[in-house]
Amino acid sequence: MNPTEAGPRALDVRTLDAGQIRALYAQRLKRDFPPDELKPLSRIERALARGEYICYGAFDGGAILAYAFFVLMGRKALFDYFAVDEALRDRGIGSRFLRALIGGPLSGMDCVLLEVDDPGAAPTSEERQVRERRLAFYLNNGLEDTHARATVYGVDYVILSLPVGPAPDPEQARRVYADLYRAILPPRFYDRWVVVRGLHGQ
């Protein structure tokens, strides 16, 4: 089947190997994300070697329709990168991939968090609409607002949780989120660039 004609059948979700990750980074991540949001590939590879990172792809045959990269800490995880092939967007693949992850490799996790640009911090009305649509996409696919908020490298985020494990309360979400960032950033960077708070800044 041509991946551009992907139907409603369940996606084939697989763990990505080192070669697939390197190829995706060079060919897709650099196109899908702005330079200031991209970690060096070497940092991702070191985290993979330590068991602190994992990457999944949604496959149709040999084609990777979508990918999801996670920071990993035991049975807790944070979405790092999530994207659908540019040519296949608006076909429902992102929703199907999320559901496949939730019902498959992430189903045994205690907590999986995802950060979304905060619509309330958008610099323009047009950007606010883009952020609101993105937030609605995740909420419509079963994710829940933890009522935790964060500012990382000057970017304001709403923190969502996937419906796996017990739903975290705001304090638990803040603690897990902070611990995941501490696992991937040197203390001096965390202390300078990461602020985790509640919904109203508590």
C-alpha positions in Angstrom: 0.0 0.0 0.0 1.2 3.5 -0.8 1.8 5.4 2.5 0.1 8.4 1.1 -3.1 6.3 1.0 -2.8 5.0 4.6 -6.2 3.8 5.7 -7.6 3.2 9.1 -5.8 0.0 9.9 -3.5 -0.1 13.0 -0.1 1.4 12.4 3.0 -0.7 12.6 4.9 0.9 15.5 8.5 -0.1 16.0 11.5 1.0 18.0 13.9 2.8 15.8 17.5 1.6 15.6 20.6 3.9 15.5 20.8 4.1 11.8 17.1 5.0 11.4 17.5 7.7 14.1 20.6 9.2 12.4 18.7 9.3 9.0 15.6 10.8 10.5 17.7 13.5 12.3 19.4 14.4 9.1 16.5 14.2 6.7 13.4 15.1 8.8 14.1 16.6 12.2 16.2 19.3 10.7 13.2 20.2 8.5 10.4 19.6 11.0 11.9 21.6 13.9 13.7 25.0 14.1 17.4 24.9 14.9 17.0 26.2 18.4 14.7 23.3 19.3 17.1 20.6 18.0 19.5 18.9 20.4 22.8 17.8 18.9 22.6 14.3 17.6 25.5 13.3 19.7 23.5 14.2 22.9 20.6 12.0 21.7 23.0 9.1 21.0 24.6 9.4 24.4 21.2 9.3 26.1 20.2 6.3 24.0 23.4 4.5 25.1 22.6 5.2 28.8 19.0 4.0 28.4 17.6 7.5 29.0 16.1 7.9 25.5 13.9 5.9 23.2 12.5 6.5 19.7 9.5 5.0 17.9 8.4 5.1 14.3 5.0 4.5 12.6 5.8 2.3 9.6 4.0 1.3 6.4 6.4 -1.2 4.9 9.8 0.4 5.0 8.4 4.0 5.0 8.4 5.9 8.3 5.1 7.8 8.3 5.7 9.5 11.7 8.2 9.4 14.6 8.2 10.1 18.3 11.4 10.6 20.4 11.2 10.4 24.2 13.4 11.3 27.2 13.2 8.2 29.4 13.6 7.8 33.1 12.6 4.3 34.3 8.8 4.1 33.7 8.4 7.8 33.1 8.9 9.7 29.9 8.7 13.1 28.2 7.9 13.6 24.5 11.0 15.2 23.0 10.0 15.2 19.3 6.8 14.2 17.5 6.0 14.7 13.9 4.3 13.2 10.9 5.9 13.1 7.4 5.3 16.5 5.9 3.6 15.0 2.8 1.2 13.0 4.9 -0.1 15.6 7.3 -3.9 16.2 7.9 -4.7 12.6 7.1 -5.2 11.4 10.7 -1.9 9.7 10.9 -0.8 11.7 14.0 -3.9 10.7 15.9 -3.5 7.0 14.9 0.1 7.1 15.9 -0.7 8.6 19.3 -3.4 6.0 19.9 -1.0 3.2 18.8 1.7 4.5 21.2 -0.8 4.8 24.1 -2.2 1.3 23.5 1.2 -0.3 22.7 4.7 0.6 23.8 3.7 3.3 26.3 0.9 1.3 27.9 3.0 0.1 30.7 4.5 3.4 31.7 3.7 5.1 34.9 3.6 8.7 33.5 4.2 10.2 30.0 4.3 14.0 29.7 4.1 16.2 26.7 4.8 20.0 26.4 2.8 22.2 24.1 3.4 25.9 23.4 1.2 27.9 25.7 -1.5 29.7 23.6 -1.7 32.4 26.3 1.9 33.4 25.6 1.6 33.6 21.8 3.0 36.9 20.4 0.2 37.3 17.8 -3.4 36.4 17.4 -2.4 34.2 14.4 0.2 32.3 16.4 -2.4 31.9 19.3 -4.8 30.2 16.9 -2.0 27.8 15.7 -1.2 27.0 19.3 -4.8 26.5 20.2 -5.3 24.1 17.3 -2.2 22.1 18.4 -3.4 22.0 22.0 -6.9 20.9 20.9 -5.4 18.1 18.8 -3.7 16.6 21.8 -6.7 17.0 24.1 -9.0 15.5 21.4 -6.7 12.5 21.3 -7.1 11.7 25.0 -4.3 13.7 26.6 -5.1 15.6 29.8 -4.0 19.0 31.1 -1.9 18.4 34.2 -2.3 22.1 35.2 1.5 22.3 35.4 3.2 24.9 33.3 6.9 25.5 32.5 9.2 27.9 30.8 12.2 26.3 29.1 14.8 28.4 27.3 12.3 31.2 27.3 9.5 29.2 25.8 6.2 28.8 27.8 4.6 25.4 27.8 1.4 23.7 28.9 2.2 20.3 30.3 -0.1 17.4 29.2 -0.2 13.8 30.3 -1.0 10.7 28.2 -3.7 8.4 29.6 -1.3 5.8 30.9 -0.8 4.9 34.5 -2.5 7.0 37.3 -3.2 10.5 36.2 -0.7 12.8 37.9 -1.9 15.6 40.0 -0.3 19.0 39.3 2.4 18.6 41.9 3.3 15.1 40.7 3.4 16.4 37.1 5.7 19.3 38.1 8.0 16.9 40.0 8.2 14.3 37.1 8.7 17.0 34.5 11.5 18.6 36.5 13.2 15.3 37.2 13.1 14.4 33.4 14.8 17.7 32.5 17.4 17.3 35.3 18.2 13.9 33.7 19.1 15.5 30.4 20.5 18.9 31.3 23.6 19.8 33.3 22.6 21.5 36.6 23.9 24.9 35.5 21.6 24.8 32.4 18.6 23.5 34.4 18.9 26.2 37.0 19.2 29.0 34.5 16.7 27.9 31.8 14.0 25.7 33.3 11.2 27.0 35.5 8.3 24.7 36.5 5.2 26.0 38.1 1.4 25.5 38.5 -1.4 26.8 36.3 -1.5 30.2 37.9 2.2 30.5 38.6 2.2 28.9 42.0 
